[in-house]
Amino acid sequence: MDGTKRFTTNSPHFGLFSVFARTAPKEAGVAGISAFLVEVGVPGLAVTKLYKKMGFRGAHTADVIFESCRVPASALLGGLKPE
C-alpha cells in the first residue's frame, strides 16, 4: 500500500489507523474499496513531525505516510476481499 493522508488531526497519538484502500480495479467502483485496521509500527507506515500552525494548536496535526506498507489479510475489516 502506498499513499499519504495529509493534515491528519492527532495522528501522532494514534496506535491504530482505519484505512480505506482500493483492492480491485477502478471499474469495480465502490465494491473495489476495502477497509483495514493498521497498527502503528507496521513496516512502511510513518507519521511525520507535527505541523507548526498559527492559532489552533490544541490538536496536533501531521501526515500519515504509507510506503510499500504490507498489511496482512487479517487486518481486513468486514467481508471478503473482492476478486
C-alpha positions as CSV (number, residue, x, y, z in Angstrom):
1,M,0.0,0.0,0.0
2,D,1.4,3.4,-1.0
3,G,-0.1,6.8,-0.3
4,T,-0.3,9.8,2.1
5,K,-3.0,11.3,4.2
6,R,-2.3,14.9,4.8
7,F,-3.2,17.1,7.8
8,T,-4.4,14.2,10.0
9,T,-5.6,15.6,13.3
10,N,-4.0,14.0,16.4
11,S,-2.3,11.2,14.3
12,P,0.9,11.3,16.4
13,H,-1.1,10.0,19.3
14,F,-2.9,7.1,17.5
15,G,-2.0,3.4,18.0
16,L,-4.4,2.2,15.3
17,F,-5.5,3.6,11.9
18,S,-8.6,2.8,9.9
19,V,-7.5,2.9,6.3
20,F,-9.6,2.6,3.1
21,A,-7.8,1.4,0.0
22,R,-8.6,0.2,-3.5
23,T,-8.3,-3.6,-3.7
24,A,-9.9,-4.1,-7.1
25,P,-9.7,-2.4,-10.4
26,K,-11.4,1.1,-10.8
27,E,-14.2,-0.5,-12.8
28,A,-15.4,-2.3,-9.7
29,G,-16.4,1.1,-8.3
30,V,-17.1,1.3,-4.6
31,A,-17.1,-2.5,-4.3
32,G,-13.4,-2.4,-5.0
33,I,-12.6,-0.4,-1.9
34,S,-11.8,-2.2,1.4
35,A,-11.3,-1.1,4.9
36,F,-8.3,-2.2,7.1
37,L,-7.2,-1.6,10.7
38,V,-3.4,-0.9,10.6
39,E,-1.4,-0.7,13.8
40,V,1.4,1.8,14.3
41,G,4.7,0.1,13.9
42,V,3.8,-1.8,10.8
43,P,6.8,-1.5,8.4
44,G,6.1,1.1,5.8
45,L,3.8,3.3,7.9
46,A,5.2,6.6,9.2
47,V,3.8,9.6,10.9
48,T,5.6,12.9,10.1
49,K,6.6,15.6,12.6
50,L,3.9,18.0,13.7
51,Y,2.9,21.0,11.6
52,K,3.6,24.3,13.3
53,K,0.3,26.0,13.0
54,M,-0.8,29.6,13.7
55,G,-3.7,29.7,16.2
56,F,-5.3,26.3,16.8
57,R,-2.5,24.3,18.4
58,G,-4.6,22.1,20.7
59,A,-5.0,19.4,18.0
60,H,-1.7,18.0,16.8
61,T,-1.6,17.7,13.1
62,A,0.8,15.6,11.0
63,D,0.8,13.5,7.8
64,V,0.5,9.7,7.7
65,I,2.7,8.1,5.0
66,F,2.4,4.6,3.6
67,E,5.4,3.5,1.6
68,S,5.4,-0.1,0.4
69,C,3.4,-0.9,3.5
70,R,2.3,-4.5,3.6
71,V,-0.9,-5.1,5.5
72,P,-1.8,-8.7,6.5
73,A,-5.2,-10.1,5.3
74,S,-6.2,-10.4,9.0
75,A,-6.3,-6.6,9.1
76,L,-9.2,-6.6,6.6
77,L,-12.4,-5.2,8.2
78,G,-15.7,-6.8,7.2
79,G,-16.5,-9.1,4.4
80,L,-14.5,-10.9,1.8
81,K,-11.9,-9.2,-0.3
82,P,-13.1,-8.5,-3.9
83,E,-11.6,-10.6,-6.6
